[in-house]
Amino acid sequence: MRRKSFNTMQCPIARSLERVGEWWSILILRDAFHGLTRFDQFQKSLDIAPNMLTRRLNALVEAGLLERHRYSERPPRDEYLLTERGRDFRPVPWAMLAWGNKHFAPEGASVMVVDSATGQPAEPILVDRNTGRPLAEPAFRSAPGPAADERTRRKLAGARAAHAAPSVGQAR
């Protein structure tokens, strides 16, 4: 059964999921951030079937997150290096790591983000580059961009109206 493609949806989240939404893809990228580059390294780290790893690596190359470089002609062997697009993905797994530690690690953090110079734990948050303020409601919200179609504009307008409405038991 073929899954639905999100490639033509206007939503940037859906388009991103088209490239990295399969869980092996994110784990491969995680390992690439940790310095793994070769097929056998990924396979050993992830304990993934070779055919699945081949498909995921090909998809990440096609999506422009990894580049394939031949390092041996006999036998033919490739390594997979992060592209700029791939490196730009780095904050996403760090945010997932922090969220997972907060909500799904009752035993405590097994992996943390730390300051490279001091070793002190860091707490990843998203901030607005212009103001430095944390991206949190109600100060920030999603809004239609210049390329938004009418469906997207309606959807976001409806979400804004629902968000602005008082909750049950709250006076207007």
PyMOL commands that place a pseudoatom at each C-alpha (Angstrom):
pseudoatom trace, name=CA, resn=MET, resi=1, chain=A, elem=C, hetatm=0, pos=[0.000, 0.000, 0.000]
pseudoatom trace, name=CA, resn=ARG, resi=2, chain=A, elem=C, hetatm=0, pos=[1.447, 3.366, -1.073]
pseudoatom trace, name=CA, resn=ARG, resi=3, chain=A, elem=C, hetatm=0, pos=[1.206, 6.163, 1.437]
pseudoatom trace, name=CA, resn=LYS, resi=4, chain=A, elem=C, hetatm=0, pos=[-0.161, 9.577, 0.577]
pseudoatom trace, name=CA, resn=SER, resi=5, chain=A, elem=C, hetatm=0, pos=[2.394, 12.126, -0.580]
pseudoatom trace, name=CA, resn=PHE, resi=6, chain=A, elem=C, hetatm=0, pos=[2.493, 15.475, 1.238]
pseudoatom trace, name=CA, resn=ASN, resi=7, chain=A, elem=C, hetatm=0, pos=[4.739, 17.002, -1.414]
pseudoatom trace, name=CA, resn=THR, resi=8, chain=A, elem=C, hetatm=0, pos=[2.056, 19.150, -3.046]
pseudoatom trace, name=CA, resn=MET, resi=9, chain=A, elem=C, hetatm=0, pos=[0.415, 20.381, 0.159]
pseudoatom trace, name=CA, resn=GLN, resi=10, chain=A, elem=C, hetatm=0, pos=[0.984, 24.048, 0.952]
pseudoatom trace, name=CA, resn=CYS, resi=11, chain=A, elem=C, hetatm=0, pos=[1.768, 23.307, 4.590]
pseudoatom trace, name=CA, resn=PRO, resi=12, chain=A, elem=C, hetatm=0, pos=[5.522, 23.548, 5.301]
pseudoatom trace, name=CA, resn=ILE, resi=13, chain=A, elem=C, hetatm=0, pos=[5.155, 20.948, 8.065]
pseudoatom trace, name=CA, resn=ALA, resi=14, chain=A, elem=C, hetatm=0, pos=[3.592, 18.475, 5.620]
pseudoatom trace, name=CA, resn=ARG, resi=15, chain=A, elem=C, hetatm=0, pos=[6.317, 19.181, 3.042]
pseudoatom trace, name=CA, resn=SER, resi=16, chain=A, elem=C, hetatm=0, pos=[8.992, 18.651, 5.702]
pseudoatom trace, name=CA, resn=LEU, resi=17, chain=A, elem=C, hetatm=0, pos=[7.383, 15.376, 6.759]
pseudoatom trace, name=CA, resn=GLU, resi=18, chain=A, elem=C, hetatm=0, pos=[7.560, 14.253, 3.127]
pseudoatom trace, name=CA, resn=ARG, resi=19, chain=A, elem=C, hetatm=0, pos=[11.356, 14.444, 3.464]
pseudoatom trace, name=CA, resn=VAL, resi=20, chain=A, elem=C, hetatm=0, pos=[12.008, 13.353, 7.065]
pseudoatom trace, name=CA, resn=GLY, resi=21, chain=A, elem=C, hetatm=0, pos=[8.692, 12.052, 8.424]
pseudoatom trace, name=CA, resn=GLU, resi=22, chain=A, elem=C, hetatm=0, pos=[9.617, 8.387, 8.363]
pseudoatom trace, name=CA, resn=TRP, resi=23, chain=A, elem=C, hetatm=0, pos=[11.236, 7.602, 11.729]
pseudoatom trace, name=CA, resn=TRP, resi=24, chain=A, elem=C, hetatm=0, pos=[14.304, 5.898, 10.269]
pseudoatom trace, name=CA, resn=SER, resi=25, chain=A, elem=C, hetatm=0, pos=[15.104, 9.123, 8.406]
pseudoatom trace, name=CA, resn=ILE, resi=26, chain=A, elem=C, hetatm=0, pos=[15.299, 11.185, 11.574]
pseudoatom trace, name=CA, resn=LEU, resi=27, chain=A, elem=C, hetatm=0, pos=[17.417, 8.521, 13.288]
pseudoatom trace, name=CA, resn=ILE, resi=28, chain=A, elem=C, hetatm=0, pos=[19.783, 8.378, 10.295]
pseudoatom trace, name=CA, resn=LEU, resi=29, chain=A, elem=C, hetatm=0, pos=[20.117, 12.173, 10.441]
pseudoatom trace, name=CA, resn=ARG, resi=30, chain=A, elem=C, hetatm=0, pos=[20.701, 11.973, 14.208]
pseudoatom trace, name=CA, resn=ASP, resi=31, chain=A, elem=C, hetatm=0, pos=[23.537, 9.532, 13.592]
pseudoatom trace, name=CA, resn=ALA, resi=32, chain=A, elem=C, hetatm=0, pos=[24.929, 11.724, 10.795]
pseudoatom trace, name=CA, resn=PHE, resi=33, chain=A, elem=C, hetatm=0, pos=[25.044, 14.612, 13.284]
pseudoatom trace, name=CA, resn=HIS, resi=34, chain=A, elem=C, hetatm=0, pos=[27.073, 12.296, 15.547]
pseudoatom trace, name=CA, resn=GLY, resi=35, chain=A, elem=C, hetatm=0, pos=[29.606, 11.776, 12.745]
pseudoatom trace, name=CA, resn=LEU, resi=36, chain=A, elem=C, hetatm=0, pos=[28.454, 8.543, 11.119]
pseudoatom trace, name=CA, resn=THR, resi=37, chain=A, elem=C, hetatm=0, pos=[28.860, 8.573, 7.337]
pseudoatom trace, name=CA, resn=ARG, resi=38, chain=A, elem=C, hetatm=0, pos=[29.037, 4.989, 6.094]
pseudoatom trace, name=CA, resn=PHE, resi=39, chain=A, elem=C, hetatm=0, pos=[26.355, 2.430, 5.374]
pseudoatom trace, name=CA, resn=ASP, resi=40, chain=A, elem=C, hetatm=0, pos=[27.782, -0.153, 7.775]
pseudoatom trace, name=CA, resn=GLN, resi=41, chain=A, elem=C, hetatm=0, pos=[28.035, 2.447, 10.556]
pseudoatom trace, name=CA, resn=PHE, resi=42, chain=A, elem=C, hetatm=0, pos=[24.370, 3.404, 10.168]
pseudoatom trace, name=CA, resn=GLN, resi=43, chain=A, elem=C, hetatm=0, pos=[23.327, -0.242, 9.970]
pseudoatom trace, name=CA, resn=LYS, resi=44, chain=A, elem=C, hetatm=0, pos=[25.225, -1.187, 13.111]
pseudoatom trace, name=CA, resn=SER, resi=45, chain=A, elem=C, hetatm=0, pos=[23.991, 1.839, 15.073]
pseudoatom trace, name=CA, resn=LEU, resi=46, chain=A, elem=C, hetatm=0, pos=[20.345, 1.439, 14.092]
pseudoatom trace, name=CA, resn=ASP, resi=47, chain=A, elem=C, hetatm=0, pos=[20.072, -2.342, 13.667]
pseudoatom trace, name=CA, resn=ILE, resi=48, chain=A, elem=C, hetatm=0, pos=[18.082, -1.613, 10.502]
pseudoatom trace, name=CA, resn=ALA, resi=49, chain=A, elem=C, hetatm=0, pos=[17.502, -3.993, 7.589]
pseudoatom trace, name=CA, resn=PRO, resi=50, chain=A, elem=C, hetatm=0, pos=[19.878, -3.237, 4.684]
pseudoatom trace, name=CA, resn=ASN, resi=51, chain=A, elem=C, hetatm=0, pos=[17.057, -2.770, 2.170]
pseudoatom trace, name=CA, resn=MET, resi=52, chain=A, elem=C, hetatm=0, pos=[15.289, -0.267, 4.458]
pseudoatom trace, name=CA, resn=LEU, resi=53, chain=A, elem=C, hetatm=0, pos=[18.534, 1.623, 5.098]
pseudoatom trace, name=CA, resn=THR, resi=54, chain=A, elem=C, hetatm=0, pos=[19.215, 1.783, 1.363]
pseudoatom trace, name=CA, resn=ARG, resi=55, chain=A, elem=C, hetatm=0, pos=[15.727, 3.215, 0.721]
pseudoatom trace, name=CA, resn=ARG, resi=56, chain=A, elem=C, hetatm=0, pos=[16.023, 5.791, 3.517]
pseudoatom trace, name=CA, resn=LEU, resi=57, chain=A, elem=C, hetatm=0, pos=[19.529, 6.906, 2.489]
pseudoatom trace, name=CA, resn=ASN, resi=58, chain=A, elem=C, hetatm=0, pos=[18.398, 7.253, -1.136]
pseudoatom trace, name=CA, resn=ALA, resi=59, chain=A, elem=C, hetatm=0, pos=[15.381, 9.301, -0.028]
pseudoatom trace, name=CA, resn=LEU, resi=60, chain=A, elem=C, hetatm=0, pos=[17.559, 11.594, 2.117]
pseudoatom trace, name=CA, resn=VAL, resi=61, chain=A, elem=C, hetatm=0, pos=[19.965, 12.076, -0.799]
pseudoatom trace, name=CA, resn=GLU, resi=62, chain=A, elem=C, hetatm=0, pos=[17.041, 12.790, -3.144]
pseudoatom trace, name=CA, resn=ALA, resi=63, chain=A, elem=C, hetatm=0, pos=[15.609, 15.296, -0.626]
pseudoatom trace, name=CA, resn=GLY, resi=64, chain=A, elem=C, hetatm=0, pos=[18.973, 17.079, -0.516]
pseudoatom trace, name=CA, resn=LEU, resi=65, chain=A, elem=C, hetatm=0, pos=[19.713, 16.400, 3.171]
pseudoatom trace, name=CA, resn=LEU, resi=66, chain=A, elem=C, hetatm=0, pos=[22.644, 14.060, 2.486]
pseudoatom trace, name=CA, resn=GLU, resi=67, chain=A, elem=C, hetatm=0, pos=[25.171, 13.844, -0.343]
pseudoatom trace, name=CA, resn=ARG, resi=68, chain=A, elem=C, hetatm=0, pos=[26.581, 10.547, -1.559]
pseudoatom trace, name=CA, resn=HIS, resi=69, chain=A, elem=C, hetatm=0, pos=[30.365, 10.469, -2.051]
pseudoatom trace, name=CA, resn=ARG, resi=70, chain=A, elem=C, hetatm=0, pos=[32.231, 7.465, -3.427]
pseudoatom trace, name=CA, resn=TYR, resi=71, chain=A, elem=C, hetatm=0, pos=[35.178, 6.567, -1.209]
pseudoatom trace, name=CA, resn=SER, resi=72, chain=A, elem=C, hetatm=0, pos=[36.062, 3.189, -2.761]
pseudoatom trace, name=CA, resn=GLU, resi=73, chain=A, elem=C, hetatm=0, pos=[35.782, 1.955, -6.339]
pseudoatom trace, name=CA, resn=ARG, resi=74, chain=A, elem=C, hetatm=0, pos=[36.608, -1.710, -5.635]
pseudoatom trace, name=CA, resn=PRO, resi=75, chain=A, elem=C, hetatm=0, pos=[34.334, -2.641, -4.091]
pseudoatom trace, name=CA, resn=PRO, resi=76, chain=A, elem=C, hetatm=0, pos=[32.089, 0.370, -4.746]
pseudoatom trace, name=CA, resn=ARG, resi=77, chain=A, elem=C, hetatm=0, pos=[31.422, 2.077, -1.407]
pseudoatom trace, name=CA, resn=ASP, resi=78, chain=A, elem=C, hetatm=0, pos=[29.778, 5.397, -0.635]
pseudoatom trace, name=CA, resn=GLU, resi=79, chain=A, elem=C, hetatm=0, pos=[29.685, 7.672, 2.357]
pseudoatom trace, name=CA, resn=TYR, resi=80, chain=A, elem=C, hetatm=0, pos=[26.821, 9.997, 3.184]
pseudoatom trace, name=CA, resn=LEU, resi=81, chain=A, elem=C, hetatm=0, pos=[27.596, 13.552, 4.221]
pseudoatom trace, name=CA, resn=LEU, resi=82, chain=A, elem=C, hetatm=0, pos=[25.226, 16.189, 5.535]
pseudoatom trace, name=CA, resn=THR, resi=83, chain=A, elem=C, hetatm=0, pos=[24.425, 19.007, 3.135]
pseudoatom trace, name=CA, resn=GLU, resi=84, chain=A, elem=C, hetatm=0, pos=[23.655, 22.557, 4.246]
pseudoatom trace, name=CA, resn=ARG, resi=85, chain=A, elem=C, hetatm=0, pos=[19.967, 21.608, 4.128]
pseudoatom trace, name=CA, resn=GLY, resi=86, chain=A, elem=C, hetatm=0, pos=[20.727, 18.596, 6.304]
pseudoatom trace, name=CA, resn=ARG, resi=87, chain=A, elem=C, hetatm=0, pos=[22.773, 20.659, 8.781]
pseudoatom trace, name=CA, resn=ASP, resi=88, chain=A, elem=C, hetatm=0, pos=[19.901, 23.167, 8.991]
pseudoatom trace, name=CA, resn=PHE, resi=89, chain=A, elem=C, hetatm=0, pos=[17.757, 20.316, 10.349]
pseudoatom trace, name=CA, resn=ARG, resi=90, chain=A, elem=C, hetatm=0, pos=[19.959, 20.093, 13.504]
pseudoatom trace, name=CA, resn=PRO, resi=91, chain=A, elem=C, hetatm=0, pos=[17.701, 22.165, 15.814]
pseudoatom trace, name=CA, resn=VAL, resi=92, chain=A, elem=C, hetatm=0, pos=[14.745, 19.847, 15.123]
pseudoatom trace, name=CA, resn=PRO, resi=93, chain=A, elem=C, hetatm=0, pos=[16.183, 16.722, 16.796]
pseudoatom trace, name=CA, resn=TRP, resi=94, chain=A, elem=C, hetatm=0, pos=[17.589, 18.891, 19.587]
pseudoatom trace, name=CA, resn=ALA, resi=95, chain=A, elem=C, hetatm=0, pos=[14.073, 20.222, 20.234]
pseudoatom trace, name=CA, resn=MET, resi=96, chain=A, elem=C, hetatm=0, pos=[12.712, 16.650, 20.107]
pseudoatom trace, name=CA, resn=LEU, resi=97, chain=A, elem=C, hetatm=0, pos=[15.449, 15.550, 22.516]
pseudoatom trace, name=CA, resn=ALA, resi=98, chain=A, elem=C, hetatm=0, pos=[14.503, 18.255, 25.045]
pseudoatom trace, name=CA, resn=TRP, resi=99, chain=A, elem=C, hetatm=0, pos=[10.783, 17.495, 24.663]
pseudoatom trace, name=CA, resn=GLY, resi=100, chain=A, elem=C, hetatm=0, pos=[11.401, 13.755, 25.055]
pseudoatom trace, name=CA, resn=ASN, resi=101, chain=A, elem=C, hetatm=0, pos=[13.552, 14.288, 28.156]
pseudoatom trace, name=CA, resn=LYS, resi=102, chain=A, elem=C, hetatm=0, pos=[10.844, 16.480, 29.693]
pseudoatom trace, name=CA, resn=HIS, resi=103, chain=A, elem=C, hetatm=0, pos=[7.873, 14.225, 28.950]
pseudoatom trace, name=CA, resn=PHE, resi=104, chain=A, elem=C, hetatm=0, pos=[9.091, 10.662, 28.371]
pseudoatom trace, name=CA, resn=ALA, resi=105, chain=A, elem=C, hetatm=0, pos=[12.179, 10.100, 30.507]
pseudoatom trace, name=CA, resn=PRO, resi=106, chain=A, elem=C, hetatm=0, pos=[11.000, 9.477, 34.100]
pseudoatom trace, name=CA, resn=GLU, resi=107, chain=A, elem=C, hetatm=0, pos=[14.433, 7.942, 34.845]
pseudoatom trace, name=CA, resn=GLY, resi=108, chain=A, elem=C, hetatm=0, pos=[16.159, 11.162, 33.746]
pseudoatom trace, name=CA, resn=ALA, resi=109, chain=A, elem=C, hetatm=0, pos=[17.967, 12.347, 30.640]
pseudoatom trace, name=CA, resn=SER, resi=110, chain=A, elem=C, hetatm=0, pos=[20.120, 9.788, 28.836]
pseudoatom trace, name=CA, resn=VAL, resi=111, chain=A, elem=C, hetatm=0, pos=[21.240, 12.343, 26.222]
pseudoatom trace, name=CA, resn=MET, resi=112, chain=A, elem=C, hetatm=0, pos=[21.432, 16.103, 26.657]
pseudoatom trace, name=CA, resn=VAL, resi=113, chain=A, elem=C, hetatm=0, pos=[22.447, 19.160, 24.681]
pseudoatom trace, name=CA, resn=VAL, resi=114, chain=A, elem=C, hetatm=0, pos=[25.412, 20.851, 26.347]
pseudoatom trace, name=CA, resn=ASP, resi=115, chain=A, elem=C, hetatm=0, pos=[27.558, 23.922, 25.781]
pseudoatom trace, name=CA, resn=SER, resi=116, chain=A, elem=C, hetatm=0, pos=[30.640, 22.664, 23.906]
pseudoatom trace, name=CA, resn=ALA, resi=117, chain=A, elem=C, hetatm=0, pos=[32.987, 25.032, 25.764]
pseudoatom trace, name=CA, resn=THR, resi=118, chain=A, elem=C, hetatm=0, pos=[31.705, 24.565, 29.325]
pseudoatom trace, name=CA, resn=GLY, resi=119, chain=A, elem=C, hetatm=0, pos=[29.874, 21.238, 29.263]
pseudoatom trace, name=CA, resn=GLN, resi=120, chain=A, elem=C, hetatm=0, pos=[26.952, 22.918, 30.995]
pseudoatom trace, name=CA, resn=PRO, resi=121, chain=A, elem=C, hetatm=0, pos=[23.488, 21.602, 30.054]
pseudoatom trace, name=CA, resn=ALA, resi=122, chain=A, elem=C, hetatm=0, pos=[21.598, 23.714, 27.536]
pseudoatom trace, name=CA, resn=GLU, resi=123, chain=A, elem=C, hetatm=0, pos=[17.830, 23.996, 27.330]
pseudoatom trace, name=CA, resn=PRO, resi=124, chain=A, elem=C, hetatm=0, pos=[16.811, 24.211, 23.670]
pseudoatom trace, name=CA, resn=ILE, resi=125, chain=A, elem=C, hetatm=0, pos=[13.989, 26.630, 22.930]
pseudoatom trace, name=CA, resn=LEU, resi=126, chain=A, elem=C, hetatm=0, pos=[12.843, 28.339, 19.769]
pseudoatom trace, name=CA, resn=VAL, resi=127, chain=A, elem=C, hetatm=0, pos=[13.222, 32.103, 19.752]
pseudoatom trace, name=CA, resn=ASP, resi=128, chain=A, elem=C, hetatm=0, pos=[12.356, 34.848, 17.322]
pseudoatom trace, name=CA, resn=ARG, resi=129, chain=A, elem=C, hetatm=0, pos=[15.619, 35.899, 15.661]
pseudoatom trace, name=CA, resn=ASN, resi=130, chain=A, elem=C, hetatm=0, pos=[14.433, 39.541, 15.487]
pseudoatom trace, name=CA, resn=THR, resi=131, chain=A, elem=C, hetatm=0, pos=[13.442, 40.020, 19.130]
pseudoatom trace, name=CA, resn=GLY, resi=132, chain=A, elem=C, hetatm=0, pos=[15.074, 37.120, 20.967]
pseudoatom trace, name=CA, resn=ARG, resi=133, chain=A, elem=C, hetatm=0, pos=[11.710, 36.324, 22.590]
pseudoatom trace, name=CA, resn=PRO, resi=134, chain=A, elem=C, hetatm=0, pos=[10.711, 32.663, 23.039]
pseudoatom trace, name=CA, resn=LEU, resi=135, chain=A, elem=C, hetatm=0, pos=[8.198, 31.469, 20.457]
pseudoatom trace, name=CA, resn=ALA, resi=136, chain=A, elem=C, hetatm=0, pos=[5.218, 30.719, 22.684]
pseudoatom trace, name=CA, resn=GLU, resi=137, chain=A, elem=C, hetatm=0, pos=[1.521, 31.460, 22.703]
pseudoatom trace, name=CA, resn=PRO, resi=138, chain=A, elem=C, hetatm=0, pos=[-0.126, 33.884, 23.019]
pseudoatom trace, name=CA, resn=ALA, resi=139, chain=A, elem=C, hetatm=0, pos=[2.698, 36.199, 21.939]
pseudoatom trace, name=CA, resn=PHE, resi=140, chain=A, elem=C, hetatm=0, pos=[3.184, 34.237, 18.691]
pseudoatom trace, name=CA, resn=ARG, resi=141, chain=A, elem=C, hetatm=0, pos=[0.814, 32.338, 16.381]
pseudoatom trace, name=CA, resn=SER, resi=142, chain=A, elem=C, hetatm=0, pos=[0.758, 30.780, 12.933]
pseudoatom trace, name=CA, resn=ALA, resi=143, chain=A, elem=C, hetatm=0, pos=[-0.415, 33.086, 10.161]
pseudoatom trace, name=CA, resn=PRO, resi=144, chain=A, elem=C, hetatm=0, pos=[-0.809, 32.771, 6.400]
pseudoatom trace, name=CA, resn=GLY, resi=145, chain=A, elem=C, hetatm=0, pos=[2.281, 33.687, 4.405]
pseudoatom trace, name=CA, resn=PRO, resi=146, chain=A, elem=C, hetatm=0, pos=[2.397, 35.522, 1.085]
pseudoatom trace, name=CA, resn=ALA, resi=147, chain=A, elem=C, hetatm=0, pos=[2.037, 32.272, -0.896]
pseudoatom trace, name=CA, resn=ALA, resi=148, chain=A, elem=C, hetatm=0, pos=[-0.919, 30.931, 1.130]
pseudoatom trace, name=CA, resn=ASP, resi=149, chain=A, elem=C, hetatm=0, pos=[-3.924, 29.789, -0.869]
pseudoatom trace, name=CA, resn=GLU, resi=150, chain=A, elem=C, hetatm=0, pos=[-7.492, 30.543, 0.208]
pseudoatom trace, name=CA, resn=ARG, resi=151, chain=A, elem=C, hetatm=0, pos=[-7.896, 27.174, 1.963]
pseudoatom trace, name=CA, resn=THR, resi=152, chain=A, elem=C, hetatm=0, pos=[-4.824, 27.847, 4.112]
pseudoatom trace, name=CA, resn=ARG, resi=153, chain=A, elem=C, hetatm=0, pos=[-6.023, 31.380, 4.881]
pseudoatom trace, name=CA, resn=ARG, resi=154, chain=A, elem=C, hetatm=0, pos=[-9.441, 30.064, 5.976]
pseudoatom trace, name=CA, resn=LYS, resi=155, chain=A, elem=C, hetatm=0, pos=[-7.907, 27.297, 8.082]
pseudoatom trace, name=CA, resn=LEU, resi=156, chain=A, elem=C, hetatm=0, pos=[-5.608, 29.689, 9.922]
pseudoatom trace, name=CA, resn=ALA, resi=157, chain=A, elem=C, hetatm=0, pos=[-8.347, 32.300, 10.329]
pseudoatom trace, name=CA, resn=GLY, resi=158, chain=A, elem=C, hetatm=0, pos=[-10.597, 29.610, 11.857]
pseudoatom trace, name=CA, resn=ALA, resi=159, chain=A, elem=C, hetatm=0, pos=[-7.827, 28.510, 14.211]
pseudoatom trace, name=CA, resn=ARG, resi=160, chain=A, elem=C, hetatm=0, pos=[-7.233, 32.103, 15.260]
pseudoatom trace, name=CA, resn=ALA, resi=161, chain=A, elem=C, hetatm=0, pos=[-10.947, 32.659, 15.943]
pseudoatom trace, name=CA, resn=ALA, resi=162, chain=A, elem=C, hetatm=0, pos=[-11.187, 29.442, 17.958]
pseudoatom trace, name=CA, resn=HIS, resi=163, chain=A, elem=C, hetatm=0, pos=[-8.071, 30.364, 19.921]
pseudoatom trace, name=CA, resn=ALA, resi=164, chain=A, elem=C, hetatm=0, pos=[-9.388, 33.849, 20.668]
pseudoatom trace, name=CA, resn=ALA, resi=165, chain=A, elem=C, hetatm=0, pos=[-12.783, 32.560, 21.892]
pseudoatom trace, name=CA, resn=PRO, resi=166, chain=A, elem=C, hetatm=0, pos=[-13.064, 32.243, 25.675]
pseudoatom trace, name=CA, resn=SER, resi=167, chain=A, elem=C, hetatm=0, pos=[-13.059, 28.694, 27.023]
pseudoatom trace, name=CA, resn=VAL, resi=168, chain=A, elem=C, hetatm=0, pos=[-16.099, 27.098, 28.661]
pseudoatom trace, name=CA, resn=GLY, resi=169, chain=A, elem=C, hetatm=0, pos=[-16.958, 28.830, 31.899]
pseudoatom trace, name=CA, resn=GLN, resi=170, chain=A, elem=C, hetatm=0, pos=[-14.962, 31.925, 31.025]
pseudoatom trace, name=CA, resn=ALA, resi=171, chain=A, elem=C, hetatm=0, pos=[-16.779, 35.254, 30.742]
pseudoatom trace, name=CA, resn=ARG, resi=172, chain=A, elem=C, hetatm=0, pos=[-16.546, 37.321, 27.558]
for i in range(1, 172): cmd.bond("trace and resi %d" % i, "trace and resi %d" % (i + 1))
show_as sticks, trace
zoom trace
